Amino acid sequence: MANVSRRTLLKLAAGVPPAVALPAVWTSRASAAGKGKTITAVMHSDLRIIDPGFTTAYITRDHGYMVYDTLVGLDASFKVRPQMADWTISDDKLTYTFTLRDGLKWHDGAPVTAEDCVASLKRWAVVDGMAQKLMEFTATLEASGPKTIQLKLKEPYGLVLETLAKPSSYVAFMMPKRLAETPPGKQIAEQIGSGPFKFVAAEFQPGVKTVYERNADYIPRKEKPEWTSGAKVAKVDRVEWITMPDAQTAINALQSSEIDFLEQPSIDLLPVLEANSDLTVAVLNKFGFQIEGRMNFLYPPFDNVKIRRAALLAMNQKDVLDATVGNPKLYEICGAYFACGTPLASDVGSETLTKGNGMTEAKKALAASGYDGTPVVIMIPGDVQTLKGPPTVAAQLLREAGFNVDAQVTDWQTVVSRRASQKPPKEGGWNLFFTFTGATETMNPIVNNQIAANGRRAWFGWPDDPKLERMRDAFARASSDEERKKLATDIQKEAYEQVVYIPLGQFRAPSAWRKSLTGVLEGPAPPVFWNVDKTE
C-alpha cells in the first residue's frame, strides 16, 4: 500500500458521518451571563463517562482534575511534591506515613479523612497497572488516625511516591469513602471531590455541555503551580466545556471569541490560528503522545499469536502518522515501547513498523497462521480528528494483508465504553481499537499501563503473559540503571513477540486559546484550568 496522505484519509473517512456541530456554545455563553467570569472551552472529546476510576479516557481524567485532588503531585523535574498530604519514610524504607493537611473538605462540606483516602487508594489500585504492582509489594494500607494514612511494605520498593503521583490515567484521585467503596466496574453515583472546582450536575448535558463552578472552600497550597503540584487556584467562577466536533466550526468560534480555549485544533488549520494575533498556539504537553493499536486477546482471531504477528507486520508507522498528524515537525517515527528519546528507548522488534516494509511478510504469515477469515471488528471514532486516522489506515492495511475487516464507525465515547466489554465481538465486543497515550505514561515497564500482561486484570485487551509479568517484577526490583536498561529491552522484545500492543509513533498536539486567557499551564496531563485567569 502506498503511503496514506491526509487527503487520502479524508477520502477513506468520507463515510464517517461527523457529529452535527451544536449551536449550544452561543446559548451556553448567554446562560453564563451574570454568573461571574467564565472560561468556555472545546475539549478533544465530549464527556460522557464521569467516573475517573472507570476509564483511562483522557477527557474523563481531565474531568477528574477539575473535581478531585491527589495526595501528592508531580513537578516539571519529575519530583514528587506534597499536595493533599506530606509524608515521612521509616529508616528501613518499609513504612510510609502520609498526613493530610488542614482545611480539606469535600464539596458536600464533610471533612476529608484518612479513611476516605484509604478507600480511594484501594479502589484505584484494582484498575491501575502501576498501582497493582505497588500493591504486590504492600503488606498493609490503613488509616492510623483521622488524618494519617500508613502504607507498610513487604520489602523496600522505590516507586511508592512515583506511583501515587502518576499524572495520568488512572490518577489516584481522592473521593469520600461512601463513593470509593463503589466496585471499580460500576460507576460512582455522585461527583463529590475536594478539588478547586465543583461539578454542576444540574447543567450536565452529555454530548452538549459540562459545567464546573469555583469551589470557594478550597484552600490551595502556597507553592507555585507546576504540572500537577502546587497551588491550584481557581481564578474564574465557571468553566464550561462545549461539545463542538466539527473542526472548522470550532476554529471559527475561537477566532470570533465565542469560545476561549480549543484543546486540539485540526493540524491542517493551525496556520490560520497562528496568523491571528489575538490567539496563542502552543504545545502544552512537550513530551507528546504515543499512538497505539490494541488487540483483544480473548477472542478469535487475535487470541492466536501468529495472527497478531501478521497484523503487526502489516502496520506502517509513517502511514499512520501522516494520516493522523501530517506535519513531520510534530511527529517521530519510533518503535520504542518506553517513549522516544528516553533512557529506556529501544528499536528492538520494531524494524518493519518503522521501515514500513512488512506487508509481504504479513501476507505470508497470515496465510501460514491458520486464519479462517474471522472478521476483525475495528472501532473507528469519527468525532475526534486525532483518533479516527489510525484505525482508518489500519483497516486498509489489514485488508491488503488478507484480513476480513469489519470497520465500525462510532464516536469516541462509545469506543471508551465498548472497549471495556469482554463480550464476544458478535455480541457487542471488539477485536481492535486505537488510542494514544502521553509519553510520560509509557516511560518504563511499571508506569506503562498497557504493557501489563496479567490477564483479565490487565488493561483492555487483557493479554496474559506470565513471562512478561516476571520480567516486570524484576524491573521493579532492579537496583541499577544498567540492569533496568537491559530488562526494559528484554521486556520490549517479549512484548513485540506477543504483540501486547502496537506502538505507532509519537506526536505532539498544539492547543490554541485567546490571549485574554493568562496562566495556562504546561504539563503531562493538560489542560488544567486552575491558575488560568481571563480578562474580559
C-alpha positions as a Python dict, from the first residue, in 0.01 Angstrom:
ca = {
    (1, 'M'): (0, 0, 0),
    (2, 'A'): (133, 346, -84),
    (3, 'N'): (178, 596, 196),
    (4, 'V'): (-160, 727, 306),
    (5, 'S'): (-179, 1106, 283),
    (6, 'R'): (-420, 1319, 480),
    (7, 'R'): (-610, 1380, 156),
    (8, 'T'): (-646, 1004, 114),
    (9, 'L'): (-756, 976, 475),
    (10, 'L'): (-1029, 1228, 415),
    (11, 'K'): (-1149, 1015, 123),
    (12, 'L'): (-1131, 698, 331),
    (13, 'A'): (-1320, 867, 609),
    (14, 'A'): (-1578, 1020, 378),
    (15, 'G'): (-1825, 767, 504),
    (16, 'V'): (-1764, 874, 862),
    (17, 'P'): (-2058, 1095, 950),
    (18, 'P'): (-1930, 1392, 1153),
    (19, 'A'): (-2138, 1471, 1456),
    (20, 'V'): (-2359, 1772, 1397),
    (21, 'A'): (-2196, 2093, 1519),
    (22, 'L'): (-2406, 2225, 1800),
    (23, 'P'): (-2510, 2588, 1830),
    (24, 'A'): (-2510, 2537, 2208),
    (25, 'V'): (-2195, 2745, 2253),
    (26, 'W'): (-2382, 3069, 2199),
    (27, 'T'): (-2673, 2954, 2415),
    (28, 'S'): (-2425, 2848, 2679),
    (29, 'R'): (-2246, 3184, 2676),
    (30, 'A'): (-2577, 3360, 2720),
    (31, 'S'): (-2676, 3129, 3005),
    (32, 'A'): (-2346, 3209, 3182),
    (33, 'A'): (-2420, 3582, 3180),
    (34, 'G'): (-2439, 3718, 3531),
    (35, 'K'): (-2272, 3411, 3679),
    (36, 'G'): (-1924, 3560, 3701),
    (37, 'K'): (-1609, 3517, 3499),
    (38, 'T'): (-1643, 3216, 3267),
    (39, 'I'): (-1395, 3024, 3051),
    (40, 'T'): (-1557, 2840, 2760),
    (41, 'A'): (-1352, 2553, 2619),
    (42, 'V'): (-1386, 2298, 2342),
    (43, 'M'): (-1206, 1984, 2454),
    (44, 'H'): (-1077, 1699, 2237),
    (45, 'S'): (-1392, 1496, 2306),
    (46, 'D'): (-1728, 1534, 2470),
    (47, 'L'): (-1764, 1395, 2823),
    (48, 'R'): (-1999, 1107, 2891),
    (49, 'I'): (-1820, 880, 3141),
    (50, 'I'): (-1756, 1088, 3453),
    (51, 'D'): (-1605, 830, 3688),
    (52, 'P'): (-1223, 869, 3664),
    (53, 'G'): (-1181, 518, 3804),
    (54, 'F'): (-1393, 363, 3529),
    (55, 'T'): (-1194, 451, 3217),
    (56, 'T'): (-849, 574, 3116),
    (57, 'A'): (-1002, 814, 2860),
    (58, 'Y'): (-828, 1150, 2886),
    (59, 'I'): (-1148, 1351, 2882),
    (60, 'T'): (-1255, 1166, 3197),
    (61, 'R'): (-910, 1223, 3351),
    (62, 'D'): (-942, 1595, 3267),
    (63, 'H'): (-1279, 1599, 3439),
    (64, 'G'): (-1114, 1429, 3738),
    (65, 'Y'): (-858, 1706, 3775),
    (66, 'M'): (-1136, 1965, 3784),
    (67, 'V'): (-1327, 1794, 4065),
    (68, 'Y'): (-1081, 1583, 4265),
    (69, 'D'): (-744, 1626, 4429),
    (70, 'T'): (-450, 1393, 4490),
    (71, 'L'): (-234, 1313, 4791),
    (72, 'V'): (82, 1411, 4604),
    (73, 'G'): (168, 1584, 4277),
    (74, 'L'): (447, 1595, 4022),
    (75, 'D'): (655, 1897, 3921),
    (76, 'A'): (837, 1970, 3595),
    (77, 'S'): (1152, 1797, 3725),
    (78, 'F'): (954, 1476, 3780),
    (79, 'K'): (991, 1534, 4154),
    (80, 'V'): (704, 1423, 4378),
    (81, 'R'): (561, 1707, 4587),
    (82, 'P'): (305, 1720, 4872),
    (83, 'Q'): (-49, 1803, 4761),
    (84, 'M'): (-325, 1692, 4996),
    (85, 'A'): (-66, 1534, 5224),
    (86, 'D'): (300, 1532, 5317),
    (87, 'W'): (486, 1217, 5421),
    (88, 'T'): (761, 1051, 5620),
    (89, 'I'): (950, 730, 5540),
    (90, 'S'): (1084, 495, 5805),
    (91, 'D'): (1457, 424, 5823),
    (92, 'D'): (1406, 71, 5692),
    (93, 'K'): (1211, 209, 5391),
    (94, 'L'): (914, -13, 5473),
    (95, 'T'): (663, 233, 5623),
    (96, 'Y'): (526, 544, 5451),
    (97, 'T'): (310, 771, 5668),
    (98, 'F'): (102, 1039, 5495),
    (99, 'T'): (-52, 1325, 5695),
    (100, 'L'): (-342, 1521, 5547),
    (101, 'R'): (-307, 1897, 5557),
    (102, 'D'): (-554, 2115, 5744),
    (103, 'G'): (-870, 2256, 5589),
    (104, 'L'): (-952, 1981, 5341),
    (105, 'K'): (-1327, 1944, 5282),
    (106, 'W'): (-1539, 1751, 5035),
    (107, 'H'): (-1770, 1950, 4813),
    (108, 'D'): (-2064, 1846, 5032),
    (109, 'G'): (-1898, 2011, 5332),
    (110, 'A'): (-1777, 1698, 5512),
    (111, 'P'): (-1413, 1688, 5625),
    (112, 'V'): (-1166, 1475, 5429),
    (113, 'T'): (-1048, 1181, 5642),
    (114, 'A'): (-772, 925, 5614),
    (115, 'E'): (-1036, 651, 5584),
    (116, 'D'): (-1175, 826, 5275),
    (117, 'C'): (-828, 831, 5119),
    (118, 'V'): (-752, 467, 5202),
    (119, 'A'): (-1077, 360, 5037),
    (120, 'S'): (-993, 576, 4733),
    (121, 'L'): (-646, 424, 4702),
    (122, 'K'): (-781, 71, 4727),
    (123, 'R'): (-1039, 131, 4452),
    (124, 'W'): (-774, 289, 4228),
    (125, 'A'): (-530, 3, 4292),
    (126, 'V'): (-771, -251, 4142),
    (127, 'V'): (-767, -92, 3797),
    (128, 'D'): (-432, 85, 3755),
    (129, 'G'): (-137, -126, 3640),
    (130, 'M'): (127, 71, 3828),
    (131, 'A'): (-86, 66, 4144),
    (132, 'Q'): (-139, -309, 4108),
    (133, 'K'): (239, -355, 4113),
    (134, 'L'): (267, -136, 4424),
    (135, 'M'): (3, -347, 4598),
    (136, 'E'): (206, -661, 4529),
    (137, 'F'): (479, -507, 4746),
    (138, 'T'): (232, -379, 5009),
    (139, 'A'): (167, -557, 5339),
    (140, 'T'): (-99, -319, 5475),
    (141, 'L'): (-269, 7, 5381),
    (142, 'E'): (-480, 162, 5655),
    (143, 'A'): (-585, 478, 5835),
    (144, 'S'): (-377, 505, 6153),
    (145, 'G'): (-561, 819, 6266),
    (146, 'P'): (-820, 1071, 6142),
    (147, 'K'): (-558, 1244, 5924),
    (148, 'T'): (-285, 982, 5885),
    (149, 'I'): (-252, 707, 5625),
    (150, 'Q'): (2, 431, 5675),
    (151, 'L'): (135, 214, 5396),
    (152, 'K'): (360, -76, 5505),
    (153, 'L'): (566, -270, 5251),
    (154, 'K'): (675, -633, 5249),
    (155, 'E'): (1012, -525, 5110),
    (156, 'P'): (1158, -190, 5002),
    (157, 'Y'): (1009, -58, 4678),
    (158, 'G'): (1150, 254, 4515),
    (159, 'L'): (841, 362, 4321),
    (160, 'V'): (590, 424, 4601),
    (161, 'L'): (573, 802, 4568),
    (162, 'E'): (606, 794, 4189),
    (163, 'T'): (308, 558, 4174),
    (164, 'L'): (87, 780, 4389),
    (165, 'A'): (193, 1086, 4185),
    (166, 'K'): (140, 940, 3838),
    (167, 'P'): (-16, 1230, 3648),
    (168, 'S'): (-241, 1048, 3407),
    (169, 'S'): (-488, 768, 3376),
    (170, 'Y'): (-554, 616, 3608),
    (171, 'V'): (-487, 902, 3853),
    (172, 'A'): (-506, 840, 4228),
    (173, 'F'): (-794, 1084, 4284),
    (174, 'M'): (-939, 1107, 4634),
    (175, 'M'): (-1313, 1084, 4700),
    (176, 'P'): (-1540, 1017, 5000),
    (177, 'K'): (-1533, 662, 5134),
    (178, 'R'): (-1900, 605, 5052),
    (179, 'L'): (-1821, 667, 4685),
    (180, 'A'): (-1483, 496, 4683),
    (181, 'E'): (-1647, 176, 4806),
    (182, 'T'): (-1832, 154, 4473),
    (183, 'P'): (-1692, -150, 4289),
    (184, 'P'): (-1446, -45, 4015),
    (185, 'G'): (-1664, -199, 3742),
    (186, 'K'): (-1958, 21, 3846),
    (187, 'Q'): (-1963, 399, 3808),
    (188, 'I'): (-1985, 616, 4118),
    (189, 'A'): (-2322, 777, 4182),
    (190, 'E'): (-2205, 1133, 4258),
    (191, 'Q'): (-1921, 1364, 4163),
    (192, 'I'): (-1803, 1477, 4506),
    (193, 'G'): (-1437, 1568, 4534),
    (194, 'S'): (-1226, 1818, 4726),
    (195, 'G'): (-1065, 1989, 4426),
    (196, 'P'): (-1067, 2351, 4306),
    (197, 'F'): (-1388, 2321, 4104),
    (198, 'K'): (-1728, 2166, 4166),
    (199, 'F'): (-1916, 1964, 3905),
    (200, 'V'): (-2257, 2121, 3831),
    (201, 'A'): (-2474, 1813, 3788),
    (202, 'A'): (-2789, 2014, 3710),
    (203, 'E'): (-2626, 2163, 3398),
    (204, 'F'): (-2454, 1847, 3271),
    (205, 'Q'): (-2573, 1760, 2920),
    (206, 'P'): (-2368, 1468, 2785),
    (207, 'G'): (-2268, 1538, 2429),
    (208, 'V'): (-2351, 1908, 2467),
    (209, 'K'): (-2208, 2081, 2775),
    (210, 'T'): (-2027, 2021, 3105),
    (211, 'V'): (-2011, 2294, 3369),
    (212, 'Y'): (-1782, 2349, 3668),
    (213, 'E'): (-1801, 2621, 3933),
    (214, 'R'): (-1524, 2751, 4156),
    (215, 'N'): (-1501, 2576, 4493),
    (216, 'A'): (-1500, 2870, 4733),
    (217, 'D'): (-1400, 2642, 5022),
    (218, 'Y'): (-1085, 2510, 4855),
    (219, 'I'): (-763, 2612, 5032),
    (220, 'P'): (-476, 2592, 4783),
    (221, 'R'): (-117, 2516, 4872),
    (222, 'K'): (131, 2805, 4893),
    (223, 'E'): (383, 2671, 4640),
    (224, 'K'): (380, 2790, 4280),
    (225, 'P'): (167, 2578, 4044),
    (226, 'E'): (374, 2342, 3833),
    (227, 'W'): (241, 2043, 3643),
    (228, 'T'): (7, 1866, 3891),
    (229, 'S'): (168, 2015, 4203),
    (230, 'G'): (148, 2341, 4394),
    (231, 'A'): (-128, 2598, 4428),
    (232, 'K'): (-447, 2502, 4246),
    (233, 'V'): (-612, 2843, 4245),
    (234, 'A'): (-945, 2873, 4063),
    (235, 'K'): (-927, 3229, 3928),
    (236, 'V'): (-1255, 3218, 3737),
    (237, 'D'): (-1606, 3147, 3857),
    (238, 'R'): (-1705, 2895, 3591),
    (239, 'V'): (-1553, 2669, 3332),
    (240, 'E'): (-1779, 2535, 3056),
    (241, 'W'): (-1680, 2256, 2821),
    (242, 'I'): (-1877, 2276, 2499),
    (243, 'T'): (-1903, 1986, 2257),
    (244, 'M'): (-1820, 2105, 1903),
    (245, 'P'): (-1688, 1813, 1696),
    (246, 'D'): (-1669, 1996, 1363),
    (247, 'A'): (-1312, 2131, 1330),
    (248, 'Q'): (-1397, 2434, 1118),
    (249, 'T'): (-1684, 2538, 1343),
    (250, 'A'): (-1454, 2523, 1647),
    (251, 'I'): (-1187, 2729, 1469),
    (252, 'N'): (-1444, 2991, 1373),
    (253, 'A'): (-1579, 3005, 1728),
    (254, 'L'): (-1231, 3059, 1872),
    (255, 'Q'): (-1146, 3335, 1625),
    (256, 'S'): (-1473, 3515, 1688),
    (257, 'S'): (-1423, 3487, 2068),
    (258, 'E'): (-1730, 3269, 2111),
    (259, 'I'): (-1501, 3023, 2289),
    (260, 'D'): (-1180, 3091, 2479),
    (261, 'F'): (-984, 2767, 2453),
    (262, 'L'): (-954, 2490, 2190),
    (263, 'E'): (-767, 2184, 2311),
    (264, 'Q'): (-691, 2009, 1983),
    (265, 'P'): (-744, 2222, 1673),
    (266, 'S'): (-710, 2040, 1344),
    (267, 'I'): (-341, 2040, 1249),
    (268, 'D'): (-439, 2125, 890),
    (269, 'L'): (-590, 2451, 1016),
    (270, 'L'): (-307, 2559, 1250),
    (271, 'P'): (-167, 2819, 1005),
    (272, 'V'): (-498, 3004, 1024),
    (273, 'L'): (-476, 3023, 1403),
    (274, 'E'): (-106, 3111, 1408),
    (275, 'A'): (-175, 3407, 1183),
    (276, 'N'): (-429, 3552, 1429),
    (277, 'S'): (-257, 3797, 1666),
    (278, 'D'): (-535, 3756, 1922),
    (279, 'L'): (-452, 3387, 1974),
    (280, 'T'): (-178, 3182, 2135),
    (281, 'V'): (-91, 2847, 1975),
    (282, 'A'): (138, 2622, 2180),
    (283, 'V'): (212, 2262, 2274),
    (284, 'L'): (124, 2215, 2642),
    (285, 'N'): (248, 1856, 2666),
    (286, 'K'): (607, 1882, 2537),
    (287, 'F'): (656, 1506, 2564),
    (288, 'G'): (373, 1432, 2326),
    (289, 'F'): (171, 1116, 2278),
    (290, 'Q'): (231, 761, 2162),
    (291, 'I'): (-25, 614, 1920),
    (292, 'E'): (-117, 253, 1996),
    (293, 'G'): (-318, -28, 1845),
    (294, 'R'): (-467, -269, 2099),
    (295, 'M'): (-593, -619, 2015),
    (296, 'N'): (-842, -830, 2210),
    (297, 'F'): (-663, -1143, 2333),
    (298, 'L'): (-983, -1313, 2448),
    (299, 'Y'): (-1142, -1397, 2112),
    (300, 'P'): (-1051, -1502, 1757),
    (301, 'P'): (-869, -1406, 1556),
    (302, 'F'): (-628, -1227, 1790),
    (303, 'D'): (-626, -1498, 2055),
    (304, 'N'): (-375, -1658, 1814),
    (305, 'V'): (-26, -1505, 1847),
    (306, 'K'): (59, -1598, 1487),
    (307, 'I'): (-232, -1388, 1363),
    (308, 'R'): (-136, -1100, 1593),
    (309, 'R'): (216, -1108, 1446),
    (310, 'A'): (77, -1099, 1094),
    (311, 'A'): (-126, -791, 1182),
    (312, 'L'): (183, -627, 1334),
    (313, 'L'): (381, -692, 1015),
    (314, 'A'): (110, -519, 811),
    (315, 'M'): (131, -196, 1010),
    (316, 'N'): (332, 105, 890),
    (317, 'Q'): (408, 391, 1128),
    (318, 'K'): (462, 654, 860),
    (319, 'D'): (124, 587, 700),
    (320, 'V'): (-47, 624, 1037),
    (321, 'L'): (146, 936, 1139),
    (322, 'D'): (97, 1105, 802),
    (323, 'A'): (-276, 1040, 817),
    (324, 'T'): (-311, 1142, 1181),
    (325, 'V'): (-75, 1439, 1204),
    (326, 'G'): (58, 1514, 856),
    (327, 'N'): (328, 1756, 969),
    (328, 'P'): (664, 1576, 1020),
    (329, 'K'): (770, 1857, 1255),
    (330, 'L'): (509, 1731, 1500),
    (331, 'Y'): (583, 1358, 1493),
    (332, 'E'): (857, 1094, 1532),
    (333, 'I'): (878, 753, 1369),
    (334, 'C'): (996, 539, 1658),
    (335, 'G'): (929, 181, 1769),
    (336, 'A'): (1012, 228, 2137),
    (337, 'Y'): (757, 91, 2381),
    (338, 'F'): (900, 319, 2650),
    (339, 'A'): (886, 653, 2467),
    (340, 'C'): (1117, 802, 2206),
    (341, 'G'): (1428, 977, 2332),
    (342, 'T'): (1416, 838, 2687),
    (343, 'P'): (1690, 634, 2862),
    (344, 'L'): (1489, 313, 2809),
    (345, 'A'): (1408, 370, 2440),
    (346, 'S'): (1497, 85, 2206),
    (347, 'D'): (1419, -18, 1847),
    (348, 'V'): (1426, -391, 1924),
    (349, 'G'): (1140, -568, 1746),
    (350, 'S'): (1013, -261, 1561),
    (351, 'E'): (1201, -290, 1232),
    (352, 'T'): (908, -346, 995),
    (353, 'L'): (691, -94, 1177),
    (354, 'T'): (940, 187, 1139),
    (355, 'K'): (1059, 97, 788),
    (356, 'G'): (711, 12, 660),
    (357, 'N'): (835, -290, 466),
    (358, 'G'): (647, -575, 631),
    (359, 'M'): (346, -622, 402),
    (360, 'T'): (490, -912, 200),
    (361, 'E'): (585, -1090, 521),
    (362, 'A'): (242, -1011, 667),
    (363, 'K'): (65, -1186, 379),
    (364, 'K'): (287, -1493, 415),
    (365, 'A'): (249, -1500, 794),
    (366, 'L'): (-129, -1470, 773),
    (367, 'A'): (-150, -1749, 515),
    (368, 'A'): (55, -1975, 744),
    (369, 'S'): (-131, -1882, 1064),
    (370, 'G'): (-450, -2078, 1010),
    (371, 'Y'): (-660, -1764, 983),
    (372, 'D'): (-1010, -1865, 872),
    (373, 'G'): (-1150, -1529, 769),
    (374, 'T'): (-1298, -1438, 1106),
    (375, 'P'): (-1399, -1069, 1083),
    (376, 'V'): (-1176, -821, 1262),
    (377, 'V'): (-1406, -569, 1430),
    (378, 'I'): (-1226, -233, 1437),
    (379, 'M'): (-1386, 61, 1615),
    (380, 'I'): (-1338, 395, 1434),
    (381, 'P'): (-1431, 712, 1628),
    (382, 'G'): (-1543, 961, 1368),
    (383, 'D'): (-1573, 1258, 1601),
    (384, 'V'): (-1210, 1309, 1712),
    (385, 'Q'): (-957, 1418, 1448),
    (386, 'T'): (-652, 1254, 1606),
    (387, 'L'): (-832, 929, 1682),
    (388, 'K'): (-1002, 843, 1354),
    (389, 'G'): (-684, 838, 1142),
    (390, 'P'): (-507, 532, 1292),
    (391, 'P'): (-799, 286, 1268),
    (392, 'T'): (-895, 409, 921),
    (393, 'V'): (-543, 348, 791),
    (394, 'A'): (-508, 21, 983),
    (395, 'A'): (-830, -113, 830),
    (396, 'Q'): (-686, -59, 482),
    (397, 'L'): (-351, -215, 571),
    (398, 'L'): (-514, -522, 725),
    (399, 'R'): (-740, -570, 424),
    (400, 'E'): (-434, -556, 200),
    (401, 'A'): (-268, -824, 414),
    (402, 'G'): (-570, -1051, 371),
    (403, 'F'): (-780, -986, 680),
    (404, 'N'): (-1158, -968, 668),
    (405, 'V'): (-1216, -627, 829),
    (406, 'D'): (-1541, -503, 979),
    (407, 'A'): (-1477, -130, 1036),
    (408, 'Q'): (-1749, 6, 1263),
    (409, 'V'): (-1779, 385, 1272),
    (410, 'T'): (-1892, 532, 1601),
    (411, 'D'): (-1794, 816, 1836),
    (412, 'W'): (-1506, 818, 2084),
    (413, 'Q'): (-1719, 795, 2396),
    (414, 'T'): (-1882, 481, 2257),
    (415, 'V'): (-1536, 337, 2195),
    (416, 'V'): (-1438, 427, 2553),
    (417, 'S'): (-1741, 239, 2687),
    (418, 'R'): (-1729, -53, 2447),
    (419, 'R'): (-1357, -130, 2483),
    (420, 'A'): (-1424, -228, 2847),
    (421, 'S'): (-1662, -503, 2733),
    (422, 'Q'): (-1533, -860, 2744),
    (423, 'K'): (-1825, -987, 2536),
    (424, 'P'): (-1754, -1161, 2203),
    (425, 'P'): (-1735, -928, 1902),
    (426, 'K'): (-2064, -1067, 1769),
    (427, 'E'): (-2231, -962, 2096),
    (428, 'G'): (-2111, -603, 2104),
    (429, 'G'): (-1744, -667, 2179),
    (430, 'W'): (-1446, -582, 1959),
    (431, 'N'): (-1117, -707, 1815),
    (432, 'L'): (-905, -394, 1768),
    (433, 'F'): (-911, -31, 1872),
    (434, 'F'): (-662, 256, 1863),
    (435, 'T'): (-580, 525, 2113),
    (436, 'F'): (-293, 745, 2217),
    (437, 'T'): (-112, 776, 2550),
    (438, 'G'): (101, 1055, 2694),
    (439, 'A'): (468, 966, 2652),
    (440, 'T'): (530, 1027, 3022),
    (441, 'E'): (289, 738, 3089),
    (442, 'T'): (492, 492, 2883),
    (443, 'M'): (846, 571, 3000),
    (444, 'N'): (912, 246, 3187),
    (445, 'P'): (758, -102, 3224),
    (446, 'I'): (584, -15, 3551),
    (447, 'V'): (422, 317, 3468),
    (448, 'N'): (317, 190, 3124),
    (449, 'N'): (-36, 66, 3194),
    (450, 'Q'): (-61, -112, 2859),
    (451, 'I'): (248, -329, 2897),
    (452, 'A'): (93, -521, 3188),
    (453, 'A'): (5, -874, 3078),
    (454, 'N'): (-177, -1014, 3381),
    (455, 'G'): (-483, -1145, 3200),
    (456, 'R'): (-823, -1010, 3296),
    (457, 'R'): (-660, -772, 3544),
    (458, 'A'): (-474, -608, 3256),
    (459, 'W'): (-584, -308, 3053),
    (460, 'F'): (-848, -350, 2781),
    (461, 'G'): (-736, -632, 2552),
    (462, 'W'): (-640, -847, 2853),
    (463, 'P'): (-307, -1003, 2741),
    (464, 'D'): (-187, -1290, 2956),
    (465, 'D'): (190, -1349, 2960),
    (466, 'P'): (341, -1474, 3291),
    (467, 'K'): (692, -1441, 3146),
    (468, 'L'): (639, -1072, 3080),
    (469, 'E'): (499, -1022, 3431),
    (470, 'R'): (806, -1189, 3586),
    (471, 'M'): (1027, -954, 3385),
    (472, 'R'): (828, -653, 3507),
    (473, 'D'): (873, -775, 3865),
    (474, 'A'): (1246, -794, 3806),
    (475, 'F'): (1245, -440, 3670),
    (476, 'A'): (1062, -319, 3982),
    (477, 'R'): (1335, -473, 4199),
    (478, 'A'): (1631, -365, 3982),
    (479, 'S'): (1888, -152, 4163),
    (480, 'S'): (2098, -8, 3879),
    (481, 'D'): (2036, 187, 3560),
    (482, 'E'): (2225, -76, 3359),
    (483, 'E'): (2006, -357, 3491),
    (484, 'R'): (1689, -159, 3425),
    (485, 'K'): (1800, -79, 3068),
    (486, 'K'): (1868, -446, 2991),
    (487, 'L'): (1538, -557, 3143),
    (488, 'A'): (1344, -289, 2954),
    (489, 'T'): (1498, -406, 2625),
    (490, 'D'): (1412, -769, 2706),
    (491, 'I'): (1058, -668, 2802),
    (492, 'Q'): (1015, -480, 2475),
    (493, 'K'): (1137, -783, 2279),
    (494, 'E'): (886, -1008, 2456),
    (495, 'A'): (607, -752, 2412),
    (496, 'Y'): (670, -738, 2037),
    (497, 'E'): (681, -1117, 2012),
    (498, 'Q'): (345, -1144, 2187),
    (499, 'V'): (213, -820, 2028),
    (500, 'V'): (90, -687, 2360),
    (501, 'Y'): (13, -370, 2167),
    (502, 'I'): (142, -196, 1854),
    (503, 'P'): (333, 133, 1907),
    (504, 'L'): (269, 357, 1607),
    (505, 'G'): (497, 654, 1674),
    (506, 'Q'): (475, 974, 1874),
    (507, 'F'): (326, 1315, 1803),
    (508, 'R'): (267, 1649, 1969),
    (509, 'A'): (-71, 1824, 1963),
    (510, 'P'): (-84, 2206, 1989),
    (511, 'S'): (-365, 2382, 2173),
    (512, 'A'): (-497, 2730, 2098),
    (513, 'W'): (-651, 2997, 2319),
    (514, 'R'): (-738, 3362, 2316),
    (515, 'K'): (-481, 3597, 2466),
    (516, 'S'): (-747, 3711, 2711),
    (517, 'L'): (-653, 3391, 2900),
    (518, 'T'): (-341, 3402, 3115),
    (519, 'G'): (-169, 3143, 3333),
    (520, 'V'): (-230, 2839, 3109),
    (521, 'L'): (-5, 2566, 3250),
    (522, 'E'): (212, 2315, 3067),
    (523, 'G'): (232, 1958, 3191),
    (524, 'P'): (197, 1588, 3119),
    (525, 'A'): (-182, 1595, 3161),
    (526, 'P'): (-307, 1920, 3007),
    (527, 'P'): (-520, 2113, 3004),
    (528, 'V'): (-589, 2204, 3365),
    (529, 'F'): (-790, 2515, 3439),
    (530, 'W'): (-660, 2618, 3777),
    (531, 'N'): (-424, 2919, 3766),
    (532, 'V'): (-599, 3037, 3445),
    (533, 'D'): (-743, 3387, 3455),
    (534, 'K'): (-946, 3576, 3197),
    (535, 'T'): (-965, 3943, 3110),
    (536, 'E'): (-1293, 4045, 2952),
}
